[in-house]
Amino acid sequence: MARATSTALLLLLLTVAAAGGRVARTGSGPPLAGNAASVEELRVRRKTAGNGLGGTPQMGWNSWNHFSCDVNEKIIRETADALVNTSLAKLGYQYVNIDDCWAEYNRDHKGNMVPNKQTFPSGIKALADYVHARGLKLGIYSDAGTQTCSKKMPGSLDHEEQDVKTFASWGVDYLKYDNCNDAGRSIMERYTKMSKAMKKYGKNIFFSLCEWGNENPATWAGGMGNSWRTTLDIVDNWESMTSRADQNDKWASYAGPGGWNDPDMLEVGNGGMTEAEYRSHFSIWALAKAPLLIGCDVRSMSQQTEDIINNWEVIAVNQGKYGPVRSAATGRPCFCGTGRGAGQP
């Protein structure tokens, strides 16, 4: 799309723009995120991790796009509070995900990851308990390498089972697994090892592979995890956003319940695009059945930003089986049949 998009996606975007960003669709027609394959082809192509998670694209918040490494437990607690107090949680934004830089540089004498004593002094278990008490879920970050991308904490390479056991003991609900500092070892070897560890010890943890689309993970990651990055990191501008949408779009037929294409987190509210561009950004991600992971500071977001990310009709396109279906009782779009209990007003 960097000013030149696929026809199907452009037509959908124009529909969204014409409606002022509020999308409604009736009936149960074909999937909105692509029609390149028949139902039978999709059945053959798609494998799932088998953990029962990811029935719809994940929704929540991630620390990286706004805070980078400047994250701490106070921010995480206040973000959880903000998601509840703004009613975003009721719309389905359930994951509060800590990205890179949460751990000490070195493991302890038993080889375990240790939360950073300055920024997470209460520990991850206490933080998970706090987030769970708010009715939300806590996510964490690691890397399929010797160190994470920041090089400020260890990765999980060759510590896969130990780290998954640790995350599970803390009550972690989500793992984003990055792809830096690979020690010259193959993507398939490294991600297969973590997938096996997750299936053995982290069955209740949503597994988000962040392989950057290097080896077309849509074609093989469905059996490993619940979502997979199809692109490099997004940047908060129109060209980056639209190019990520284009790169992601060609893999649409590989996504579905249990496993989703991930063109990276949302930039809405971070200041690099106009209101209209942010509205388009959010709508494209919704139409593509991409994860809706807020990337701004929800504690201090503008009303304009809140209005974009709390648009339940657009969210319904993302979370509905084929887009929003109509409630038999009210005639309004709802999340009927998706298994998500919240969302419509």
MARDREN-131162 format. One record per residue: residue in three letters; x, y, z of N, C-alpha, C in turn. Coordinates in steps of 0.02 Angstrom, whole numbers, padded with zeros to 5 digits, always signed. Layout:
% MARDREN-131162
ALAXYZXYZXYZ...
% end
This chain:
% MARDREN-131162
MET+00040-00060+00000+00000+00000+00000+00041+00062+00000ALA+00101+00066+00015+00137+00128+00019+00116+00169-00042ARG+00054+00194-00037+00020+00232-00090-00001+00187-00148ALA+00017+00123-00146-00006+00077-00198-00025+00012-00164THR-00089-00001-00159-00113-00057-00119-00147-00109-00162SER-00160-00168-00133-00200-00217-00167-00270-00190-00175THR-00304-00208-00230-00370-00181-00244-00420-00198-00189ALA-00418-00260-00165-00467-00281-00115-00460-00240-00051LEU-00398-00231-00028-00387-00194+00034-00404-00121+00025LEU-00388-00093-00033-00404-00023-00046-00479-00012-00044LEU-00517-00056-00076-00590-00049-00077-00618-00053-00006LEU-00591-00098+00034-00614-00103+00102-00598-00040+00141LEU-00538-00013+00131-00517+00047+00166-00561+00106+00145LEU-00576+00111+00081-00619+00165+00057-00688+00160+00088THR-00713+00099+00097-00777+00090+00130-00775+00115+00201VAL-00720+00099+00236-00711+00122+00304-00708+00198+00307ALA-00668+00227+00263-00660+00300+00263-00726+00335+00249ALA-00764+00307+00202-00828+00338+00184-00877+00336+00242ALA-00869+00286+00285-00914+00279+00342-00886+00314+00404GLY-00833+00353+00395-00803+00388+00451-00770+00342+00500GLY-00748+00284+00475-00712+00238+00518-00757+00190+00555ARG-00824+00193+00544-00868+00148+00579-00895+00097+00529VAL-00876+00034+00541-00891-00019+00493-00947-00062+00518ALA-00993-00080+00475-01044-00130+00491-01054-00174+00431ARG-01062-00239+00444-01070-00287+00390-01124-00335+00411THR-01171-00351+00367-01223-00398+00384-01208-00464+00351GLY-01242-00515+00376-01235-00581+00346-01171-00615+00369SER-01157-00671+00337-01099-00711+00359-01056-00729+00300GLY-01047-00683+00253-01011-00696+00191-00940-00719+00201PRO-00899-00714+00150-00831-00740+00153-00788-00700+00201PRO-00733-00729+00224-00688-00693+00269-00667-00627+00238LEU-00665-00574+00280-00647-00508+00256-00573-00503+00240ALA-00532-00545+00271-00460-00538+00265-00431-00579+00208GLY-00467-00584+00154-00438-00618+00096-00483-00674+00071ASN-00482-00687+00006-00525-00739-00021-00487-00780-00072ALA-00422-00788-00062-00381-00820-00112-00387-00896-00111ALA-00415-00924-00058-00417-00996-00052-00488-01020-00038SER-00505-01080-00061-00569-01110-00046-00569-01135+00025VAL-00629-01151+00051-00634-01177+00119-00592-01240+00127GLU-00593-01284+00076-00555-01346+00080-00480-01332+00081GLU-00458-01284+00041-00387-01266+00041-00366-01239+00109LEU-00409-01199+00139-00393-01172+00205-00387-01228+00256ARG-00430-01277+00252-00429-01333+00299-00363-01371+00293VAL-00340-01380+00231-00277-01415+00220-00218-01374+00244ARG-00220-01309+00231-00163-01266+00248-00154-01256+00323ARG-00210-01252+00360-00207-01228+00428-00197-01283+00479LYS-00148-01273+00522-00137-01313+00581-00139-01265+00640THR-00157-01291+00698-00159-01248+00757-00116-01278+00812ALA-00098-01236+00859-00055-01257+00915-00091-01306+00961GLY-00158-01305+00958-00196-01353+00997-00203-01337+01071ASN-00190-01274+01090-00195-01255+01161-00262-01223+01178GLY-00306-01218+01127-00372-01189+01139-00373-01114+01145LEU-00317-01081+01133-00312-01008+01138-00315-00977+01069GLY-00329-00912+01067-00328-00875+01003-00387-00890+00959GLY-00446-00902+00988-00505-00913+00947-00521-00853+00904THR-00504-00794+00928-00508-00732+00889-00440-00697+00897PRO-00424-00648+00854-00360-00613+00861-00354-00582+00931GLN-00295-00586+00960-00286-00561+01027-00293-00485+01030MET-00320-00462+01086-00329-00391+01099-00297-00374+01166GLY-00267-00314+01169-00236-00293+01231-00191-00233+01221TRP-00136-00233+01256-00089-00177+01256-00019-00205+01262ASN+00029-00170+01231+00099-00188+01236+00141-00126+01249SER+00193-00134+01289+00232-00076+01312+00280-00047+01261TRP+00301-00085+01210+00360-00066+01171+00352-00003+01130ASN+00298+00004+01092+00294+00059+01043+00298+00127+01076HIS+00274+00133+01137+00275+00198+01171+00332+00204+01221PHE+00344+00151+01260+00392+00156+01315+00460+00127+01300SER+00466+00085+01249+00528+00052+01235+00554+00018+01299CYS+00616+00032+01319+00643+00000+01379+00624+00036+01444ASP+00591+00093+01438+00575+00133+01498+00509+00110+01528VAL+00507+00047+01548+00446+00017+01574+00459-00007+01645ASN+00408-00004+01687+00414-00026+01756+00347-00051+01782GLU+00347-00079+01842+00286-00109+01867+00231-00058+01880LYS+00249+00004+01897+00199+00057+01907+00161+00070+01843ILE+00197+00074+01787+00164+00084+01723+00117+00026+01707ILE+00138-00035+01720+00097-00093+01705+00033-00092+01748ARG+00040-00079+01812-00020-00076+01855-00067-00021+01833GLU-00040+00038+01819-00083+00094+01799-00115+00082+01731THR-00080+00047+01687-00109+00030+01623-00167-00018+01631ALA-00159-00068+01674-00215-00113+01688-00274-00075+01715ASP-00261-00029+01761-00315+00012+01789-00350+00053+01734ALA-00309+00082+01690-00337+00124+01637-00380+00083+01588LEU-00359+00023+01572-00399-00019+01527-00468-00033+01557VAL-00468-00043+01623-00532-00056+01656-00573+00008+01662ASN-00542+00062+01683-00578+00124+01697-00605+00157+01634THR-00573+00146+01577-00598+00174+01513-00647+00127+01479SER-00659+00069+01507-00703+00018+01478-00673-00017+01418LEU-00609-00004+01403-00576-00040+01349-00574-00115+01364ALA-00566-00132+01428-00565-00203+01446-00631-00237+01428LYS-00686-00202+01436-00751-00232+01419-00758-00244+01344LEU-00721-00207+01304-00723-00216+01232-00679-00274+01209GLY-00640-00303+01254-00599-00361+01237-00525-00351+01244TYR-00502-00291+01261-00430-00279+01271-00410-00310+01337GLN-00386-00373+01334-00376-00411+01396-00303-00422+01415TYR-00257-00420+01366-00188-00434+01382-00149-00370+01397VAL-00112-00370+01452-00067-00315+01470+00003-00344+01463ASN+00037-00326+01409+00099-00360+01391+00161-00318+01403ILE+00207-00345+01443+00272-00314+01455+00318-00336+01399ASP+00349-00290+01365+00396-00308+01312+00467-00312+01341ASP+00517-00298+01302+00587-00307+01320+00606-00266+01383CYS+00662-00287+01414+00696-00249+01467+00667-00258+01537TRP+00628-00309+01549+00598-00318+01615+00642-00357+01664ALA+00695-00390+01639+00735-00435+01681+00805-00408+01694GLU+00837-00437+01743+00907-00422+01757+00950-00447+01698TYR+01010-00420+01693+01055-00438+01638+01076-00511+01641ASN+01085-00537+01702+01107-00606+01711+01054-00648+01745ARG+01055-00712+01732+01013-00760+01768+01041-00770+01839ASP+01000-00800+01883+01024-00814+01950+01067-00878+01951HIS+01089-00899+02010+01135-00955+02015+01104-01021+01994LYS+01037-01023+01990+01002-01083+01967+00986-01079+01892GLY+01006-01024+01861+00992-01016+01790+00925-00986+01773ASN+00890-00960+01823+00824-00931+01812+00828-00857+01793MET+00781-00835+01751+00774-00763+01739+00751-00729+01803VAL+00775-00667+01812+00759-00630+01873+00730-00561+01854PRO+00672-00542+01879+00646-00475+01864+00694-00421+01887ASN+00698-00367+01849+00743-00312+01865+00725-00283+01933LYS+00772-00280+01977+00759-00260+02046+00741-00186+02052GLN+00762-00145+02004+00746-00074+02007+00677-00059+01978THR+00660-00091+01923+00598-00074+01888+00539-00120+01904PHE+00555-00181+01925+00502-00228+01944+00518-00259+02013PRO+00524-00216+02064+00546-00240+02130+00498-00290+02162SER+00434-00287+02145+00385-00332+02176+00385-00400+02143GLY+00417-00405+02084+00419-00468+02048+00361-00476+02000ILE+00367-00522+01954+00316-00533+01903+00255-00569+01931LYS+00265-00614+01979+00207-00649+02009+00159-00600+02041ALA+00185-00553+02080+00141-00504+02112+00106-00461+02060LEU+00141-00444+02007+00112-00404+01954+00057-00443+01918ALA+00069-00507+01905+00017-00548+01874-00044-00552+01918ASP-00034-00559+01984-00090-00561+02030-00131-00497+02027TYR-00096-00441+02023-00131-00376+02020-00172-00371+01955VAL-00141-00389+01900-00176-00385+01835-00236-00433+01833HIS-00226-00493+01859-00281-00542+01861-00338-00517+01905ALA-00322-00483+01959-00375-00456+02003-00417-00403+01968ARG-00389-00373+01917-00426-00324+01877-00465-00357+01820GLY-00463-00424+01817-00498-00460+01765-00461-00463+01700LEU-00396-00450+01701-00355-00448+01641-00302-00503+01643LYS-00260-00505+01591-00208-00556+01586-00140-00522+01574LEU-00088-00554+01601-00021-00524+01595+00021-00560+01543GLY+00054-00521+01501+00099-00548+01451+00171-00529+01466ILE+00217-00570+01441+00288-00557+01452+00326-00570+01387TYR+00389-00556+01387+00431-00556+01326+00494-00596+01337SER+00514-00634+01285+00580-00663+01284+00602-00668+01211ASP+00657-00704+01200+00688-00704+01135+00719-00772+01120ALA+00716-00792+01056+00744-00856+01035+00819-00848+01020GLY+00853-00816+01067+00925-00803+01059+00959-00802+01126THR+01023-00785+01125+01062-00783+01186+01046-00722+01229GLN+01024-00668+01196+01000-00608+01229+00939-00583+01192THR+00901-00539+01224+00845-00507+01190+00871-00453+01143CYS+00826-00421+01107+00847-00371+01057+00880-00310+01089SER+00861-00293+01150+00892-00236+01184+00963-00252+01209LYS+00978-00316+01213+01041-00341+01243+01048-00320+01316LYS+00991-00310+01348+00991-00291+01419+00967-00348+01464MET+00948-00404+01434+00925-00461+01473+00936-00525+01433PRO+00938-00582+01465+00951-00644+01429+00892-00666+01386GLY+00908-00700+01332+00857-00734+01293+00845-00804+01321SER+00801-00841+01287+00782-00907+01312+00814-00965+01274LEU+00859-00950+01227+00890-01003+01189+00927-01051+01235ASP+00909-01115+01229+00936-01169+01271+00913-01167+01343HIS+00866-01123+01358+00833-01120+01424+00757-01123+01415GLU+00734-01151+01360+00663-01148+01343+00619-01177+01398GLU+00631-01239+01417+00587-01271+01466+00591-01236+01534GLN+00651-01219+01554+00660-01185+01618+00622-01119+01620ASP+00626-01081+01566+00593-01016+01565+00517-01022+01561VAL+00492-01069+01523+00420-01079+01520+00393-01100+01588LYS+00428-01144+01622+00408-01163+01690+00406-01102+01735THR+00456-01059+01729+00458-00998+01769+00399-00953+01754PHE+00386-00941+01689+00330-00898+01670+00264-00926+01695ALA+00255-00992+01689+00193-01023+01711+00186-01017+01787SER+00241-01023+01824+00238-01018+01897+00220-00947+01919TRP+00236-00898+01878+00218-00828+01893+00146-00811+01874GLY+00113-00855+01837+00046-00841+01815+00042-00801+01750VAL+00095-00803+01711+00096-00767+01647+00047-00799+01598ASP+00013-00758+01558-00038-00781+01512-00019-00775+01438TYR+00037-00743+01423+00053-00727+01354+00129-00721+01348LEU+00157-00749+01295+00229-00742+01282+00239-00716+01211LYS+00272-00659+01206+00298-00634+01142+00370-00658+01136TYR+00386-00692+01081+00451-00724+01075+00488-00697+01014ASP+00539-00656+01027+00574-00618+00975+00630-00659+00943ASN+00670-00626+00899+00714-00663+00853+00784-00634+00848CYS+00808-00603+00901+00875-00573+00899+00928-00619+00927ASN+00991-00605+00909+01050-00638+00939+01044-00714+00937ASP+01037-00740+00875+01019-00810+00864+01076-00860+00869ALA+01136-00837+00881+01195-00881+00887+01207-00922+00824GLY+01183-00898+00767+01193-00932+00704+01151-00994+00694ARG+01101-01003+00736+01058-01063+00732+00993-01047+00696SER+00965-01096+00665+00909-01085+00619+00845-01065+00656ILE+00803-01029+00620+00739-01009+00647+00697-01070+00666MET+00695-01119+00623+00653-01177+00637+00677-01214+00699GLU+00742-01222+00708+00767-01256+00768+00747-01217+00831ARG+00758-01152+00830+00746-01112+00890+00673-01106+00909TYR+00630-01095+00859+00559-01088+00874+00525-01155+00888THR+00550-01208+00857+00523-01275+00872+00536-01293+00944LYS+00597-01278+00969+00614-01294+01038+00567-01258+01087MET+00555-01194+01074+00511-01158+01120+00439-01181+01114SER+00417-01197+01054+00349-01222+01045+00338-01287+01084LYS+00387-01331+01081+00381-01394+01119+00379-01381+01194ALA+00420-01334+01217+00419-01316+01288+00352-01287+01309MET+00324-01245+01265+00259-01214+01280+00204-01267+01282LYS+00205-01314+01237+00154-01365+01236+00159-01411+01296LYS+00219-01417+01323+00230-01461+01381+00216-01426+01447TYR+00239-01365+01454+00235-01331+01518+00195-01265+01518GLY+00177-01241+01459+00142-01177+01455+00078-01180+01415LYS+00039-01232+01427-00021-01244+01386-00073-01188+01392ASN-00071-01151+01446-00119-01096+01455-00091-01028+01437ILE-00033-01028+01405+00000-00965+01387-00006-00955+01311PHE-00034-00899+01291-00039-00879+01221+00032-00870+01194PHE+00047-00903+01138+00116-00901+01112+00117-00860+01048SER+00151-00802+01051+00156-00755+00995+00227-00756+00968LEU+00237-00786+00910+00303-00790+00879+00319-00723+00844CYS+00377-00696+00858+00397-00633+00827+00460-00645+00785GLU+00450-00680+00730+00506-00702+00687+00518-00652+00630TRP+00475-00599+00626+00481-00543+00579+00463-00562+00507GLY+00434-00620+00497+00415-00640+00429+00472-00664+00386ASN+00530-00675+00416+00590-00692+00377+00582-00755+00335GLU+00551-00805+00364+00544-00869+00329+00471-00889+00320ASN+00430-00838+00305+00359-00849+00290+00324-00891+00344PRO+00323-00868+00406+00296-00909+00460+00223-00927+00453ALA+00186-00889+00413+00116-00908+00403+00109-00978+00376THR+00160-01002+00341+00157-01068+00309+00175-01124+00356TRP+00204-01108+00415+00225-01162+00460+00212-01150+00534ALA+00198-01088+00554+00194-01073+00626+00127-01091+00657GLY+00077-01106+00616+00011-01121+00644+00012-01179+00693GLY+00055-01228+00681+00060-01284+00726+00103-01271+00787MET+00135-01212+00788+00180-01196+00844+00150-01148+00894GLY+00113-01097+00870+00089-01046+00915+00024-01017+00892ASN+00004-00962+00924-00061-00932+00914-00060-00870+00869SER-00002-00841+00858+00006-00787+00809+00078-00784+00788TRP+00091-00754+00731+00159-00750+00704+00167-00684+00667ARG+00222-00651+00681+00237-00588+00646+00251-00603+00573THR+00221-00563+00530+00231-00568+00458+00275-00512+00430THR+00298-00467+00474+00333-00407+00451+00389-00389+00501LEU+00432-00344+00480+00478-00311+00526+00439-00262+00570ASP+00472-00231+00618+00439-00186+00664+00405-00128+00628ILE+00347-00109+00652+00312-00050+00626+00345+00013+00653VAL+00340+00067+00615+00361+00134+00637+00299+00178+00633ASP+00297+00230+00673+00237+00272+00679+00232+00323+00622ASN+00224+00297+00561+00210+00341+00504+00170+00303+00452TRP+00140+00340+00405+00095+00311+00356+00130+00260+00311GLU+00190+00275+00288+00225+00230+00242+00240+00163+00275SER+00264+00165+00337+00278+00103+00373+00215+00063+00385MET+00163+00097+00408+00100+00062+00423+00071+00028+00361THR+00068+00065+00306+00037+00036+00246+00080-00019+00215SER+00146-00013+00220+00188-00066+00193+00180-00130+00234ARG+00173-00123+00301+00161-00182+00343+00094-00214+00325ALA+00044-00173+00311-00021-00200+00291-00016-00240+00226ASP+00021-00214+00178+00030-00250+00115+00067-00315+00124GLN+00121-00314+00163+00160-00375+00174+00118-00428+00208ASN+00076-00406+00254+00034-00453+00292-00023-00481+00250ASP-00049-00441+00204-00110-00458+00168-00105-00522+00128LYS-00046-00536+00101-00040-00594+00057-00045-00661+00094TRP-00041-00658+00161-00045-00720+00201-00113-00730+00231ALA-00162-00691+00209-00228-00692+00242-00259-00761+00246SER-00251-00801+00194-00284-00866+00192-00256-00916+00241TYR-00199-00901+00272-00168-00947+00320-00192-00935+00391ALA-00228-00881+00403-00249-00863+00471-00320-00886+00485GLY-00334-00895+00549-00401-00914+00570-00399-00932+00643PRO-00455-00956+00670-00459-00972+00742-00400-01017+00764GLY-00366-00994+00816-00308-01030+00842-00242-01003+00820GLY-00240-00965+00764-00177-00939+00738-00187-00881+00691TRP-00152-00825+00703-00166-00763+00667-00102-00730+00641ASN-00108-00699+00582-00054-00658+00555-00047-00595+00596ASP+00015-00573+00607+00028-00515+00650+00073-00465+00615PRO+00045-00409+00590+00086-00357+00557+00117-00308+00606ASP+00118-00324+00669+00147-00286+00725+00093-00245+00760MET+00113-00213+00814+00066-00182+00860+00041-00115+00832LEU-00013-00091+00862-00043-00028+00841+00000+00032+00862GLU+00000+00082+00819+00034+00146+00836-00016+00202+00851VAL-00080+00187+00850-00132+00238+00861-00118+00275+00926GLY-00114+00342+00921-00106+00383+00980-00034+00402+00997ASN+00014+00379+00958+00084+00394+00974+00109+00458+00939GLY+00069+00488+00896+00085+00555+00872+00115+00562+00803GLY+00131+00506+00770+00165+00511+00706+00120+00513+00645MET+00055+00503+00655+00008+00506+00599-00051+00551+00616THR-00090+00568+00566-00149+00610+00577-00205+00568+00604GLU-00258+00601+00626-00316+00565+00651-00345+00519+00597ALA-00351+00544+00536-00377+00504+00481-00333+00444+00467GLU-00267+00454+00470-00221+00398+00458-00224+00346+00513TYR-00231+00370+00575-00239+00322+00631-00305+00284+00625ARG-00357+00318+00604-00421+00283+00595-00414+00230+00542SER-00379+00246+00488-00367+00197+00435-00324+00139+00461HIS-00272+00155+00498-00228+00105+00528-00269+00055+00569PHE-00310+00080+00614-00350+00036+00657-00399-00006+00616SER-00430+00025+00566-00479-00010+00525-00446-00065+00482ILE-00387-00050+00455-00352-00100+00414-00334-00160+00457TRP-00307-00148+00517-00289-00203+00562-00352-00244+00579ALA-00407-00210+00591-00469-00246+00607-00491-00289+00548LEU-00491-00260+00488-00512-00297+00429-00467-00355+00413ALA-00403-00349+00429-00355-00401+00415-00355-00456+00468LYS-00398-00450+00518-00399-00498+00573-00330-00501+00608ALA-00299-00443+00614-00234-00438+00648-00246-00429+00723PRO-00197-00446+00763-00202-00430+00835-00212-00356+00845LEU-00256-00339+00892-00267-00269+00910-00233-00256+00977LEU-00168-00241+00974-00128-00228+01033-00110-00154+01035ILE-00142-00117+01079-00132-00045+01086-00059-00031+01102GLY-00031+00020+01070+00040+00035+01081+00053+00104+01109CYS+00000+00139+01130+00010+00207+01159+00003+00204+01235ASP+00010+00261+01267+00002+00266+01339-00072+00277+01354VAL-00107+00225+01372-00180+00230+01382-00196+00270+01445ARG-00148+00283+01487-00160+00322+01548-00172+00395+01532SER-00145+00418+01475-00150+00490+01459-00170+00501+01386MET-00201+00453+01356-00220+00459+01285-00274+00513+01277SER-00276+00541+01217-00325+00592+01201-00394+00560+01189GLN-00445+00600+01192-00512+00576+01177-00515+00551+01105GLN-00480+00585+01061-00477+00565+00991-00450+00494+00984THR-00396+00479+01019-00367+00412+01018-00415+00361+01047GLU-00445+00378+01103-00492+00331+01135-00551+00316+01089ASP-00574+00367+01054-00631+00356+01009-00614+00308+00953ILE-00552+00308+00931-00532+00262+00877-00527+00191+00903ILE-00494+00180+00959-00482+00112+00981-00540+00081+01020ASN-00591+00122+01037-00649+00092+01070-00709+00087+01024ASN-00697+00092+00959-00751+00087+00910-00773+00014+00905TRP-00826-00003+00940-00845-00073+00946-00868-00103+00880GLU-00893-00063+00834-00914-00090+00770-00853-00113+00729VAL-00799-00074+00731-00738-00094+00697-00708-00155+00732ILE-00708-00154+00799-00683-00212+00836-00722-00274+00818ALA-00787-00267+00807-00829-00325+00790-00808-00357+00725VAL-00784-00317+00678-00758-00344+00615-00699-00389+00629ASN-00656-00366+00674-00595-00404+00691-00612-00467+00731GLN-00659-00462+00776-00672-00517+00822-00727-00565+00800GLY-00769-00543+00753-00822-00586+00729-00796-00643+00687LYS-00838-00694+00676-00816-00753+00639-00794-00735+00569TYR-00835-00695+00534-00818-00671+00467-00826-00596+00462GLY-00824-00562+00517-00845-00493+00521-00905-00492+00567PRO-00932-00434+00584-00987-00432+00632-01049-00463+00603VAL-01082-00503+00643-01147-00530+00624-01200-00492+00663ARG-01262-00499+00642-01315-00461+00674-01348-00501+00729SER-01359-00469+00786-01395-00501+00841-01468-00510+00822ALA-01493-00570+00832-01563-00584+00817-01609-00543+00862ALA-01584-00528+00923-01625-00492+00971-01628-00417+00958THR-01570-00388+00938-01566-00315+00932-01558-00291+00861GLY-01536-00336+00816-01522-00314+00747-01457-00277+00740ARG-01418-00272+00794-01355-00235+00793-01296-00283+00786PRO-01239-00259+00759-01180-00302+00756-01159-00325+00825CYS-01136-00387+00829-01113-00413+00894-01058-00464+00882PHE-01031-00491+00936-00980-00542+00931-01011-00611+00936CYS-01071-00620+00908-01107-00682+00914-01066-00740+00888GLY-01063-00793+00927-01030-00854+00904-00955-00854+00908THR-00925-00801+00936-00852-00799+00939-00824-00824+01005GLY-00868-00830+01054-00844-00851+01119-00819-00793+01162ARG-00821-00731+01135-00800-00673+01175-00861-00645+01209GLY-00859-00640+01273-00919-00623+01310-00933-00549+01315ALA-00886-00506+01298-00896-00435+01305-00889-00402+01237GLY-00907-00338+01234-00891-00302+01174-00944-00255+01151GLN-01005-00276+01146-01054-00229+01119-01086-00190+01176PRO-01105-00128+01161-01135-00087+01214-01204-00112+01232
% end
